[in-house]
Amino acid sequence: MSGPLTLIFQRTFERVEGGTRFTIRYEVELRGFLKLLMTLLARSVKRQYEGDLRKVKELMEARAL
């Protein structure tokens, strides 16, 4: 691929005792300005995704009851 961003996104669901484990894996290759920008924003992006996933978990568990 050409351009400033290459992204590989993988989602995995696994059965575990008592429920399901949901794993997200990102592989990002940045170039140019985006590389600098992501270095500065990495923590913020991670916190945002973790918050979003906590909300998804809460919604899924509430519906399961």
CHARMM internal coordinates of N, CA and C (Angstrom, degrees):
IC EDIT
DIST 1 N 1 CA 1.4475
DIST 1 CA 1 C 1.5144
ANGL 1 N 1 CA 1 C 109.56
DIST 1 C 2 N 1.3026
ANGL 1 CA 1 C 2 N 116.21
DIHE 1 N 1 CA 1 C 2 N 147.01
DIST 2 N 2 CA 1.4446
ANGL 1 C 2 N 2 CA 119.54
DIHE 1 CA 1 C 2 N 2 CA 173.88
DIST 2 CA 2 C 1.5201
ANGL 2 N 2 CA 2 C 108.59
DIHE 1 C 2 N 2 CA 2 C -110.19
DIST 2 C 3 N 1.2893
ANGL 2 CA 2 C 3 N 116.50
DIHE 2 N 2 CA 2 C 3 N 163.63
DIST 3 N 3 CA 1.4555
ANGL 2 C 3 N 3 CA 120.96
DIHE 2 CA 2 C 3 N 3 CA -179.82
DIST 3 CA 3 C 1.5106
ANGL 3 N 3 CA 3 C 111.11
DIHE 2 C 3 N 3 CA 3 C 115.59
DIST 3 C 4 N 1.3364
ANGL 3 CA 3 C 4 N 117.00
DIHE 3 N 3 CA 3 C 4 N 178.90
DIST 4 N 4 CA 1.4606
ANGL 3 C 4 N 4 CA 121.00
DIHE 3 CA 3 C 4 N 4 CA -173.60
DIST 4 CA 4 C 1.5283
ANGL 4 N 4 CA 4 C 114.85
DIHE 3 C 4 N 4 CA 4 C -80.95
DIST 4 C 5 N 1.3431
ANGL 4 CA 4 C 5 N 118.66
DIHE 4 N 4 CA 4 C 5 N -7.65
DIST 5 N 5 CA 1.4594
ANGL 4 C 5 N 5 CA 120.09
DIHE 4 CA 4 C 5 N 5 CA -173.08
DIST 5 CA 5 C 1.5202
ANGL 5 N 5 CA 5 C 110.97
DIHE 4 C 5 N 5 CA 5 C -144.16
DIST 5 C 6 N 1.3244
ANGL 5 CA 5 C 6 N 115.82
DIHE 5 N 5 CA 5 C 6 N 128.93
DIST 6 N 6 CA 1.4579
ANGL 5 C 6 N 6 CA 122.22
DIHE 5 CA 5 C 6 N 6 CA 169.75
DIST 6 CA 6 C 1.5253
ANGL 6 N 6 CA 6 C 105.96
DIHE 5 C 6 N 6 CA 6 C -122.63
DIST 6 C 7 N 1.3271
ANGL 6 CA 6 C 7 N 118.07
DIHE 6 N 6 CA 6 C 7 N 128.41
DIST 7 N 7 CA 1.4571
ANGL 6 C 7 N 7 CA 122.43
DIHE 6 CA 6 C 7 N 7 CA -175.54
DIST 7 CA 7 C 1.5154
ANGL 7 N 7 CA 7 C 109.96
DIHE 6 C 7 N 7 CA 7 C -131.25
DIST 7 C 8 N 1.3276
ANGL 7 CA 7 C 8 N 115.44
DIHE 7 N 7 CA 7 C 8 N 130.10
DIST 8 N 8 CA 1.4616
ANGL 7 C 8 N 8 CA 122.23
DIHE 7 CA 7 C 8 N 8 CA 171.64
DIST 8 CA 8 C 1.5226
ANGL 8 N 8 CA 8 C 105.79
DIHE 7 C 8 N 8 CA 8 C -116.87
DIST 8 C 9 N 1.3151
ANGL 8 CA 8 C 9 N 116.73
DIHE 8 N 8 CA 8 C 9 N 127.82
DIST 9 N 9 CA 1.4552
ANGL 8 C 9 N 9 CA 123.42
DIHE 8 CA 8 C 9 N 9 CA -174.41
DIST 9 CA 9 C 1.5178
ANGL 9 N 9 CA 9 C 108.17
DIHE 8 C 9 N 9 CA 9 C -125.09
DIST 9 C 10 N 1.3312
ANGL 9 CA 9 C 10 N 117.17
DIHE 9 N 9 CA 9 C 10 N 124.78
DIST 10 N 10 CA 1.4640
ANGL 9 C 10 N 10 CA 120.77
DIHE 9 CA 9 C 10 N 10 CA -178.26
DIST 10 CA 10 C 1.5247
ANGL 10 N 10 CA 10 C 109.28
DIHE 9 C 10 N 10 CA 10 C -130.19
DIST 10 C 11 N 1.3305
ANGL 10 CA 10 C 11 N 116.45
DIHE 10 N 10 CA 10 C 11 N 130.56
DIST 11 N 11 CA 1.4640
ANGL 10 C 11 N 11 CA 122.37
DIHE 10 CA 10 C 11 N 11 CA 175.34
DIST 11 CA 11 C 1.5191
ANGL 11 N 11 CA 11 C 108.58
DIHE 10 C 11 N 11 CA 11 C -115.72
DIST 11 C 12 N 1.3252
ANGL 11 CA 11 C 12 N 116.34
DIHE 11 N 11 CA 11 C 12 N 137.05
DIST 12 N 12 CA 1.4567
ANGL 11 C 12 N 12 CA 121.36
DIHE 11 CA 11 C 12 N 12 CA -178.97
DIST 12 CA 12 C 1.5296
ANGL 12 N 12 CA 12 C 109.18
DIHE 11 C 12 N 12 CA 12 C -132.18
DIST 12 C 13 N 1.3169
ANGL 12 CA 12 C 13 N 116.17
DIHE 12 N 12 CA 12 C 13 N 133.33
DIST 13 N 13 CA 1.4646
ANGL 12 C 13 N 13 CA 122.29
DIHE 12 CA 12 C 13 N 13 CA 173.84
DIST 13 CA 13 C 1.5200
ANGL 13 N 13 CA 13 C 106.99
DIHE 12 C 13 N 13 CA 13 C -114.32
DIST 13 C 14 N 1.3380
ANGL 13 CA 13 C 14 N 116.22
DIHE 13 N 13 CA 13 C 14 N 128.89
DIST 14 N 14 CA 1.4641
ANGL 13 C 14 N 14 CA 120.58
DIHE 13 CA 13 C 14 N 14 CA 179.65
DIST 14 CA 14 C 1.5163
ANGL 14 N 14 CA 14 C 109.36
DIHE 13 C 14 N 14 CA 14 C -129.13
DIST 14 C 15 N 1.3189
ANGL 14 CA 14 C 15 N 116.20
DIHE 14 N 14 CA 14 C 15 N 137.69
DIST 15 N 15 CA 1.4634
ANGL 14 C 15 N 15 CA 119.93
DIHE 14 CA 14 C 15 N 15 CA 172.62
DIST 15 CA 15 C 1.5199
ANGL 15 N 15 CA 15 C 108.98
DIHE 14 C 15 N 15 CA 15 C -73.95
DIST 15 C 16 N 1.3124
ANGL 15 CA 15 C 16 N 116.10
DIHE 15 N 15 CA 15 C 16 N 130.74
DIST 16 N 16 CA 1.4568
ANGL 15 C 16 N 16 CA 122.50
DIHE 15 CA 15 C 16 N 16 CA 175.14
DIST 16 CA 16 C 1.5166
ANGL 16 N 16 CA 16 C 107.81
DIHE 15 C 16 N 16 CA 16 C -134.80
DIST 16 C 17 N 1.2906
ANGL 16 CA 16 C 17 N 116.02
DIHE 16 N 16 CA 16 C 17 N 162.36
DIST 17 N 17 CA 1.4576
ANGL 16 C 17 N 17 CA 119.53
DIHE 16 CA 16 C 17 N 17 CA 179.97
DIST 17 CA 17 C 1.5204
ANGL 17 N 17 CA 17 C 109.59
DIHE 16 C 17 N 17 CA 17 C -57.43
DIST 17 C 18 N 1.3033
ANGL 17 CA 17 C 18 N 116.25
DIHE 17 N 17 CA 17 C 18 N 124.10
DIST 18 N 18 CA 1.4546
ANGL 17 C 18 N 18 CA 120.81
DIHE 17 CA 17 C 18 N 18 CA 178.17
DIST 18 CA 18 C 1.5182
ANGL 18 N 18 CA 18 C 115.39
DIHE 17 C 18 N 18 CA 18 C 86.81
DIST 18 C 19 N 1.3326
ANGL 18 CA 18 C 19 N 118.77
DIHE 18 N 18 CA 18 C 19 N 3.77
DIST 19 N 19 CA 1.4583
ANGL 18 C 19 N 19 CA 117.87
DIHE 18 CA 18 C 19 N 19 CA 178.72
DIST 19 CA 19 C 1.5113
ANGL 19 N 19 CA 19 C 114.15
DIHE 18 C 19 N 19 CA 19 C 162.24
DIST 19 C 20 N 1.3110
ANGL 19 CA 19 C 20 N 114.46
DIHE 19 N 19 CA 19 C 20 N -144.10
DIST 20 N 20 CA 1.4564
ANGL 19 C 20 N 20 CA 122.13
DIHE 19 CA 19 C 20 N 20 CA -176.42
DIST 20 CA 20 C 1.5235
ANGL 20 N 20 CA 20 C 109.31
DIHE 19 C 20 N 20 CA 20 C -133.52
DIST 20 C 21 N 1.3121
ANGL 20 CA 20 C 21 N 115.50
DIHE 20 N 20 CA 20 C 21 N 137.02
DIST 21 N 21 CA 1.4624
ANGL 20 C 21 N 21 CA 120.76
DIHE 20 CA 20 C 21 N 21 CA 174.58
DIST 21 CA 21 C 1.5257
ANGL 21 N 21 CA 21 C 107.69
DIHE 20 C 21 N 21 CA 21 C -99.35
DIST 21 C 22 N 1.3271
ANGL 21 CA 21 C 22 N 114.75
DIHE 21 N 21 CA 21 C 22 N 127.77
DIST 22 N 22 CA 1.4568
ANGL 21 C 22 N 22 CA 121.98
DIHE 21 CA 21 C 22 N 22 CA 179.59
DIST 22 CA 22 C 1.5236
ANGL 22 N 22 CA 22 C 107.35
DIHE 21 C 22 N 22 CA 22 C -112.93
DIST 22 C 23 N 1.3279
ANGL 22 CA 22 C 23 N 116.54
DIHE 22 N 22 CA 22 C 23 N 121.56
DIST 23 N 23 CA 1.4571
ANGL 22 C 23 N 23 CA 121.54
DIHE 22 CA 22 C 23 N 23 CA -178.07
DIST 23 CA 23 C 1.5222
ANGL 23 N 23 CA 23 C 109.34
DIHE 22 C 23 N 23 CA 23 C -120.87
DIST 23 C 24 N 1.3243
ANGL 23 CA 23 C 24 N 115.04
DIHE 23 N 23 CA 23 C 24 N 135.84
DIST 24 N 24 CA 1.4635
ANGL 23 C 24 N 24 CA 120.68
DIHE 23 CA 23 C 24 N 24 CA 175.20
DIST 24 CA 24 C 1.5176
ANGL 24 N 24 CA 24 C 107.47
DIHE 23 C 24 N 24 CA 24 C -117.64
DIST 24 C 25 N 1.3123
ANGL 24 CA 24 C 25 N 115.71
DIHE 24 N 24 CA 24 C 25 N 134.59
DIST 25 N 25 CA 1.4640
ANGL 24 C 25 N 25 CA 121.11
DIHE 24 CA 24 C 25 N 25 CA 178.94
DIST 25 CA 25 C 1.5243
ANGL 25 N 25 CA 25 C 108.44
DIHE 24 C 25 N 25 CA 25 C -129.44
DIST 25 C 26 N 1.3140
ANGL 25 CA 25 C 26 N 115.34
DIHE 25 N 25 CA 25 C 26 N 128.84
DIST 26 N 26 CA 1.4596
ANGL 25 C 26 N 26 CA 121.67
DIHE 25 CA 25 C 26 N 26 CA 178.09
DIST 26 CA 26 C 1.5199
ANGL 26 N 26 CA 26 C 108.92
DIHE 25 C 26 N 26 CA 26 C -116.43
DIST 26 C 27 N 1.2861
ANGL 26 CA 26 C 27 N 115.77
DIHE 26 N 26 CA 26 C 27 N 139.80
DIST 27 N 27 CA 1.4590
ANGL 26 C 27 N 27 CA 122.00
DIHE 26 CA 26 C 27 N 27 CA 168.06
DIST 27 CA 27 C 1.5125
ANGL 27 N 27 CA 27 C 105.88
DIHE 26 C 27 N 27 CA 27 C -125.90
DIST 27 C 28 N 1.3092
ANGL 27 CA 27 C 28 N 115.59
DIHE 27 N 27 CA 27 C 28 N 119.07
DIST 28 N 28 CA 1.4497
ANGL 27 C 28 N 28 CA 120.45
DIHE 27 CA 27 C 28 N 28 CA -176.17
DIST 28 CA 28 C 1.5199
ANGL 28 N 28 CA 28 C 109.21
DIHE 27 C 28 N 28 CA 28 C -124.07
DIST 28 C 29 N 1.3135
ANGL 28 CA 28 C 29 N 115.22
DIHE 28 N 28 CA 28 C 29 N 132.44
DIST 29 N 29 CA 1.4537
ANGL 28 C 29 N 29 CA 120.53
DIHE 28 CA 28 C 29 N 29 CA 173.38
DIST 29 CA 29 C 1.5280
ANGL 29 N 29 CA 29 C 106.64
DIHE 28 C 29 N 29 CA 29 C -118.60
DIST 29 C 30 N 1.3161
ANGL 29 CA 29 C 30 N 115.09
DIHE 29 N 29 CA 29 C 30 N 113.89
DIST 30 N 30 CA 1.4560
ANGL 29 C 30 N 30 CA 120.97
DIHE 29 CA 29 C 30 N 30 CA -177.32
DIST 30 CA 30 C 1.5164
ANGL 30 N 30 CA 30 C 110.27
DIHE 29 C 30 N 30 CA 30 C -108.56
DIST 30 C 31 N 1.3182
ANGL 30 CA 30 C 31 N 114.38
DIHE 30 N 30 CA 30 C 31 N 152.08
DIST 31 N 31 CA 1.4607
ANGL 30 C 31 N 31 CA 120.18
DIHE 30 CA 30 C 31 N 31 CA 177.21
DIST 31 CA 31 C 1.5252
ANGL 31 N 31 CA 31 C 109.01
DIHE 30 C 31 N 31 CA 31 C -132.82
DIST 31 C 32 N 1.3022
ANGL 31 CA 31 C 32 N 115.23
DIHE 31 N 31 CA 31 C 32 N 154.74
DIST 32 N 32 CA 1.4600
ANGL 31 C 32 N 32 CA 120.89
DIHE 31 CA 31 C 32 N 32 CA 173.23
DIST 32 CA 32 C 1.5165
ANGL 32 N 32 CA 32 C 113.23
DIHE 31 C 32 N 32 CA 32 C 62.82
DIST 32 C 33 N 1.3298
ANGL 32 CA 32 C 33 N 114.80
DIHE 32 N 32 CA 32 C 33 N -139.19
DIST 33 N 33 CA 1.4551
ANGL 32 C 33 N 33 CA 122.13
DIHE 32 CA 32 C 33 N 33 CA -175.87
DIST 33 CA 33 C 1.5250
ANGL 33 N 33 CA 33 C 112.43
DIHE 32 C 33 N 33 CA 33 C -60.22
DIST 33 C 34 N 1.3322
ANGL 33 CA 33 C 34 N 117.82
DIHE 33 N 33 CA 33 C 34 N -36.16
DIST 34 N 34 CA 1.4690
ANGL 33 C 34 N 34 CA 120.63
DIHE 33 CA 33 C 34 N 34 CA -179.80
DIST 34 CA 34 C 1.5252
ANGL 34 N 34 CA 34 C 111.92
DIHE 33 C 34 N 34 CA 34 C -60.87
DIST 34 C 35 N 1.3214
ANGL 34 CA 34 C 35 N 117.25
DIHE 34 N 34 CA 34 C 35 N -33.44
DIST 35 N 35 CA 1.4693
ANGL 34 C 35 N 35 CA 120.75
DIHE 34 CA 34 C 35 N 35 CA 179.22
DIST 35 CA 35 C 1.5320
ANGL 35 N 35 CA 35 C 109.86
DIHE 34 C 35 N 35 CA 35 C -63.18
DIST 35 C 36 N 1.3108
ANGL 35 CA 35 C 36 N 117.40
DIHE 35 N 35 CA 35 C 36 N -45.52
DIST 36 N 36 CA 1.4591
ANGL 35 C 36 N 36 CA 121.52
DIHE 35 CA 35 C 36 N 36 CA 177.67
DIST 36 CA 36 C 1.5224
ANGL 36 N 36 CA 36 C 110.57
DIHE 35 C 36 N 36 CA 36 C -65.42
DIST 36 C 37 N 1.3119
ANGL 36 CA 36 C 37 N 117.12
DIHE 36 N 36 CA 36 C 37 N -44.80
DIST 37 N 37 CA 1.4475
ANGL 36 C 37 N 37 CA 121.73
DIHE 36 CA 36 C 37 N 37 CA -178.71
DIST 37 CA 37 C 1.5282
ANGL 37 N 37 CA 37 C 111.33
DIHE 36 C 37 N 37 CA 37 C -61.00
DIST 37 C 38 N 1.3140
ANGL 37 CA 37 C 38 N 118.06
DIHE 37 N 37 CA 37 C 38 N -45.38
DIST 38 N 38 CA 1.4629
ANGL 37 C 38 N 38 CA 121.15
DIHE 37 CA 37 C 38 N 38 CA -178.50
DIST 38 CA 38 C 1.5161
ANGL 38 N 38 CA 38 C 111.59
DIHE 37 C 38 N 38 CA 38 C -65.16
DIST 38 C 39 N 1.3098
ANGL 38 CA 38 C 39 N 117.38
DIHE 38 N 38 CA 38 C 39 N -35.56
DIST 39 N 39 CA 1.4646
ANGL 38 C 39 N 39 CA 120.57
DIHE 38 CA 38 C 39 N 39 CA 176.28
DIST 39 CA 39 C 1.5240
ANGL 39 N 39 CA 39 C 109.63
DIHE 38 C 39 N 39 CA 39 C -57.63
DIST 39 C 40 N 1.3118
ANGL 39 CA 39 C 40 N 116.41
DIHE 39 N 39 CA 39 C 40 N -41.19
DIST 40 N 40 CA 1.4593
ANGL 39 C 40 N 40 CA 120.98
DIHE 39 CA 39 C 40 N 40 CA -178.85
DIST 40 CA 40 C 1.5272
ANGL 40 N 40 CA 40 C 112.68
DIHE 39 C 40 N 40 CA 40 C -75.10
DIST 40 C 41 N 1.3181
ANGL 40 CA 40 C 41 N 117.88
DIHE 40 N 40 CA 40 C 41 N -29.54
DIST 41 N 41 CA 1.4603
ANGL 40 C 41 N 41 CA 121.62
DIHE 40 CA 40 C 41 N 41 CA -174.40
DIST 41 CA 41 C 1.5279
ANGL 41 N 41 CA 41 C 114.86
DIHE 40 C 41 N 41 CA 41 C -101.86
DIST 41 C 42 N 1.3115
ANGL 41 CA 41 C 42 N 118.70
DIHE 41 N 41 CA 41 C 42 N -1.74
DIST 42 N 42 CA 1.4698
ANGL 41 C 42 N 42 CA 121.93
DIHE 41 CA 41 C 42 N 42 CA -171.99
DIST 42 CA 42 C 1.5242
ANGL 42 N 42 CA 42 C 113.05
DIHE 41 C 42 N 42 CA 42 C -54.15
DIST 42 C 43 N 1.3109
ANGL 42 CA 42 C 43 N 118.57
DIHE 42 N 42 CA 42 C 43 N -48.00
DIST 43 N 43 CA 1.4709
ANGL 42 C 43 N 43 CA 120.49
DIHE 42 CA 42 C 43 N 43 CA -178.72
DIST 43 CA 43 C 1.5216
ANGL 43 N 43 CA 43 C 111.70
DIHE 42 C 43 N 43 CA 43 C -63.27
DIST 43 C 44 N 1.3114
ANGL 43 CA 43 C 44 N 115.90
DIHE 43 N 43 CA 43 C 44 N -43.14
DIST 44 N 44 CA 1.4599
ANGL 43 C 44 N 44 CA 120.13
DIHE 43 CA 43 C 44 N 44 CA -179.74
DIST 44 CA 44 C 1.5262
ANGL 44 N 44 CA 44 C 111.34
DIHE 43 C 44 N 44 CA 44 C -62.53
DIST 44 C 45 N 1.3193
ANGL 44 CA 44 C 45 N 116.65
DIHE 44 N 44 CA 44 C 45 N -43.33
DIST 45 N 45 CA 1.4637
ANGL 44 C 45 N 45 CA 121.38
DIHE 44 CA 44 C 45 N 45 CA 178.82
DIST 45 CA 45 C 1.5278
ANGL 45 N 45 CA 45 C 110.16
DIHE 44 C 45 N 45 CA 45 C -62.92
DIST 45 C 46 N 1.3191
ANGL 45 CA 45 C 46 N 117.14
DIHE 45 N 45 CA 45 C 46 N -43.53
DIST 46 N 46 CA 1.4653
ANGL 45 C 46 N 46 CA 121.28
DIHE 45 CA 45 C 46 N 46 CA 179.80
DIST 46 CA 46 C 1.5297
ANGL 46 N 46 CA 46 C 110.73
DIHE 45 C 46 N 46 CA 46 C -61.76
DIST 46 C 47 N 1.3200
ANGL 46 CA 46 C 47 N 117.70
DIHE 46 N 46 CA 46 C 47 N -45.35
DIST 47 N 47 CA 1.4696
ANGL 46 C 47 N 47 CA 120.81
DIHE 46 CA 46 C 47 N 47 CA 179.25
DIST 47 CA 47 C 1.5265
ANGL 47 N 47 CA 47 C 111.16
DIHE 46 C 47 N 47 CA 47 C -62.14
DIST 47 C 48 N 1.3214
ANGL 47 CA 47 C 48 N 116.31
DIHE 47 N 47 CA 47 C 48 N -40.10
DIST 48 N 48 CA 1.4637
ANGL 47 C 48 N 48 CA 120.31
DIHE 47 CA 47 C 48 N 48 CA 179.78
DIST 48 CA 48 C 1.5325
ANGL 48 N 48 CA 48 C 110.84
DIHE 47 C 48 N 48 CA 48 C -62.40
DIST 48 C 49 N 1.3332
ANGL 48 CA 48 C 49 N 117.47
DIHE 48 N 48 CA 48 C 49 N -47.40
DIST 49 N 49 CA 1.4623
ANGL 48 C 49 N 49 CA 120.85
DIHE 48 CA 48 C 49 N 49 CA 179.32
DIST 49 CA 49 C 1.5236
ANGL 49 N 49 CA 49 C 111.72
DIHE 48 C 49 N 49 CA 49 C -64.42
DIST 49 C 50 N 1.3255
ANGL 49 CA 49 C 50 N 117.16
DIHE 49 N 49 CA 49 C 50 N -39.98
DIST 50 N 50 CA 1.4655
ANGL 49 C 50 N 50 CA 119.38
DIHE 49 CA 49 C 50 N 50 CA 178.74
DIST 50 CA 50 C 1.5192
ANGL 50 N 50 CA 50 C 110.71
DIHE 49 C 50 N 50 CA 50 C -62.83
DIST 50 C 51 N 1.3336
ANGL 50 CA 50 C 51 N 116.99
DIHE 50 N 50 CA 50 C 51 N -41.98
DIST 51 N 51 CA 1.4627
ANGL 50 C 51 N 51 CA 120.80
DIHE 50 CA 50 C 51 N 51 CA 177.29
DIST 51 CA 51 C 1.5187
ANGL 51 N 51 CA 51 C 111.67
DIHE 50 C 51 N 51 CA 51 C -62.92
DIST 51 C 52 N 1.3267
ANGL 51 CA 51 C 52 N 116.36
DIHE 51 N 51 CA 51 C 52 N -43.67
DIST 52 N 52 CA 1.4626
ANGL 51 C 52 N 52 CA 120.50
DIHE 51 CA 51 C 52 N 52 CA 178.13
DIST 52 CA 52 C 1.5166
ANGL 52 N 52 CA 52 C 111.34
DIHE 51 C 52 N 52 CA 52 C -61.25
DIST 52 C 53 N 1.3246
ANGL 52 CA 52 C 53 N 116.91
DIHE 52 N 52 CA 52 C 53 N -42.33
DIST 53 N 53 CA 1.4682
ANGL 52 C 53 N 53 CA 120.27
DIHE 52 CA 52 C 53 N 53 CA -178.64
DIST 53 CA 53 C 1.5218
ANGL 53 N 53 CA 53 C 111.68
DIHE 52 C 53 N 53 CA 53 C -69.66
DIST 53 C 54 N 1.3324
ANGL 53 CA 53 C 54 N 118.02
DIHE 53 N 53 CA 53 C 54 N -34.58
DIST 54 N 54 CA 1.4630
ANGL 53 C 54 N 54 CA 120.04
DIHE 53 CA 53 C 54 N 54 CA 175.41
DIST 54 CA 54 C 1.5298
ANGL 54 N 54 CA 54 C 110.10
DIHE 53 C 54 N 54 CA 54 C -61.70
DIST 54 C 55 N 1.3276
ANGL 54 CA 54 C 55 N 116.32
DIHE 54 N 54 CA 54 C 55 N -41.65
DIST 55 N 55 CA 1.4664
ANGL 54 C 55 N 55 CA 120.41
DIHE 54 CA 54 C 55 N 55 CA 179.47
DIST 55 CA 55 C 1.5283
ANGL 55 N 55 CA 55 C 110.96
DIHE 54 C 55 N 55 CA 55 C -65.26
DIST 55 C 56 N 1.3329
ANGL 55 CA 55 C 56 N 117.65
DIHE 55 N 55 CA 55 C 56 N -42.73
DIST 56 N 56 CA 1.4615
ANGL 55 C 56 N 56 CA 121.45
DIHE 55 CA 55 C 56 N 56 CA 176.93
DIST 56 CA 56 C 1.5207
ANGL 56 N 56 CA 56 C 110.16
DIHE 55 C 56 N 56 CA 56 C -59.57
DIST 56 C 57 N 1.3209
ANGL 56 CA 56 C 57 N 116.91
DIHE 56 N 56 CA 56 C 57 N -43.96
DIST 57 N 57 CA 1.4676
ANGL 56 C 57 N 57 CA 121.67
DIHE 56 CA 56 C 57 N 57 CA 179.06
DIST 57 CA 57 C 1.5340
ANGL 57 N 57 CA 57 C 110.42
DIHE 56 C 57 N 57 CA 57 C -59.97
DIST 57 C 58 N 1.3303
ANGL 57 CA 57 C 58 N 116.37
DIHE 57 N 57 CA 57 C 58 N -47.11
DIST 58 N 58 CA 1.4611
ANGL 57 C 58 N 58 CA 120.22
DIHE 57 CA 57 C 58 N 58 CA 179.11
DIST 58 CA 58 C 1.5259
ANGL 58 N 58 CA 58 C 111.27
DIHE 57 C 58 N 58 CA 58 C -59.42
DIST 58 C 59 N 1.3216
ANGL 58 CA 58 C 59 N 117.11
DIHE 58 N 58 CA 58 C 59 N -44.71
DIST 59 N 59 CA 1.4528
ANGL 58 C 59 N 59 CA 120.64
DIHE 58 CA 58 C 59 N 59 CA -179.91
DIST 59 CA 59 C 1.5243
ANGL 59 N 59 CA 59 C 111.93
DIHE 58 C 59 N 59 CA 59 C -64.63
DIST 59 C 60 N 1.3301
ANGL 59 CA 59 C 60 N 116.77
DIHE 59 N 59 CA 59 C 60 N -42.29
DIST 60 N 60 CA 1.4553
ANGL 59 C 60 N 60 CA 119.95
DIHE 59 CA 59 C 60 N 60 CA 179.97
DIST 60 CA 60 C 1.5170
ANGL 60 N 60 CA 60 C 111.37
DIHE 59 C 60 N 60 CA 60 C -66.46
DIST 60 C 61 N 1.3236
ANGL 60 CA 60 C 61 N 117.45
DIHE 60 N 60 CA 60 C 61 N -40.86
DIST 61 N 61 CA 1.4561
ANGL 60 C 61 N 61 CA 120.29
DIHE 60 CA 60 C 61 N 61 CA -179.67
DIST 61 CA 61 C 1.5206
ANGL 61 N 61 CA 61 C 111.24
DIHE 60 C 61 N 61 CA 61 C -69.56
DIST 61 C 62 N 1.3083
ANGL 61 CA 61 C 62 N 118.49
DIHE 61 N 61 CA 61 C 62 N -36.69
DIST 62 N 62 CA 1.4691
ANGL 61 C 62 N 62 CA 121.69
DIHE 61 CA 61 C 62 N 62 CA 178.39
DIST 62 CA 62 C 1.5232
ANGL 62 N 62 CA 62 C 110.65
DIHE 61 C 62 N 62 CA 62 C -64.59
DIST 62 C 63 N 1.3146
ANGL 62 CA 62 C 63 N 116.44
DIHE 62 N 62 CA 62 C 63 N -38.37
DIST 63 N 63 CA 1.4686
ANGL 62 C 63 N 63 CA 120.24
DIHE 62 CA 62 C 63 N 63 CA -179.66
DIST 63 CA 63 C 1.5389
ANGL 63 N 63 CA 63 C 110.37
DIHE 62 C 63 N 63 CA 63 C -71.37
DIST 63 C 64 N 1.3302
ANGL 63 CA 63 C 64 N 117.42
DIHE 63 N 63 CA 63 C 64 N -31.01
DIST 64 N 64 CA 1.4544
ANGL 63 C 64 N 64 CA 121.81
DIHE 63 CA 63 C 64 N 64 CA -177.71
DIST 64 CA 64 C 1.5165
ANGL 64 N 64 CA 64 C 111.95
DIHE 63 C 64 N 64 CA 64 C -70.19
DIST 64 C 65 N 1.3280
ANGL 64 CA 64 C 65 N 117.42
DIHE 64 N 64 CA 64 C 65 N -20.89
DIST 65 N 65 CA 1.4669
ANGL 64 C 65 N 65 CA 120.12
DIHE 64 CA 64 C 65 N 65 CA -177.71
DIST 65 CA 65 C 1.4729
ANGL 65 N 65 CA 65 C 112.71
DIHE 64 C 65 N 65 CA 65 C -79.55
END
COOR INIT
IC SEED 1 N 1 CA 1 C
IC BUILD
